Amino acid sequence: MADKYIFDKTKMEFRKVTHSIGYFLREGLKYFLVTASISVIYYILFALLVNTDTERQLKRQNQMYRQLYSEMSRKEELVSDVLEGLKAKDNDIYRQIFSADAPELGMAYSGDLLARIDSVADSDIVEYVSRKLDILKDKTAGVDEDFRKVAEALEKGTGSLPPLSSPLESFNSAKAGASIGEKINPFYKVSAQHTGLDMISPQGTEVFASADGTVKEVAKSGKGLGNVVSIDHGNGYITRYAHLDDIKVSSGQKVKKGKLIGHVGMSGNSFAPHLHYEVLRDTVRLDPLHCFFASAGPEEYVGMLFMSANTAQSLD
């Protein structure tokens, strides 16, 4: 490298330029910072304008997860609505049969211990379990007391149970139609009060008495509910079986649970073969499904409740 000279006007001569170590350090640092800055700018531009295969895959996954989250949120809302509906029906059943609200077995730990179980101290877990057991013991004692009161009332003759059997054999959730409430009439396509449960079954299926009782009414008609049998079970309970194809009992006849009373048909105003089944207590119509938990498993019973609640159109 050639030496550098400058002209000194005071001495009228050229002299050699010399630099200190600090000068070289400053120059080196300047070139390093410039180079690093240019590298950073190039990297940012590359990152913004050019996507690697991994980045493209991650973007696709994020887009998919956003769509899945939206769908899962919608389903979670639907499940919450169904659970609230089932909870309300459960309370109705307990009030109608046991004259008490259904047990509420909520969380004993207000701090949502299960959501952060990995960071909870052993002593907190023990406390949570102890409080949970205390609540369960209290609730169990309450349920036992309710059953004891029911048993005493039945023994003294001051209480009664509703008909707890299905009038159709092999009845399941797939055959559950609209239950009581506002439903769309299949003929007029308007909202109307539906007074019973539509039990969908092929024409000619045997229909049985759901409990012991006395035949209160036998009606044959080509209109309305068509051929109808009403059975008085005592203590204010009456069951009604409508749209029968034929009738195998007579008014005033005493029948046992499981007695054949007729066959499924389409008599009266019926959109399709089915049994229109009603349960009344002191003239008040009850939801017949509330009386089926004794003749169906838990999962099947929940399925029946779900189907009847979500069927918007009746068959009569």
Secondary structure, 3 states (H helix, E strand, C coil): CCCCEEEECCCCEEEECCCCHHHHHHHHHHHHHHHHHHHHHHHHHHHHHCCCHHHHHHHHHHHHHHHHHHHHHHHHHHHHHHHHHHHHHHHHHHHHHHCCCCCCCCCCCCCCHHHHHHHCCHHHHHHHHHHHHHHHHHHHHHHHHHHHHHHHHHHHCCCCCCCCCCCCCCCCHHHECCCCEEEECCCCCCEEEECCEEEECCCCCEEECCCCEEEEEEECCCCCCCEEEEEEEECCEEEEEEEEEEECCCCCCEECCCCEEEEEECCCCCCCCEEEEEEEECCEEECHHHHCCCCCCHHHHHHHHHHHHHCCECCC
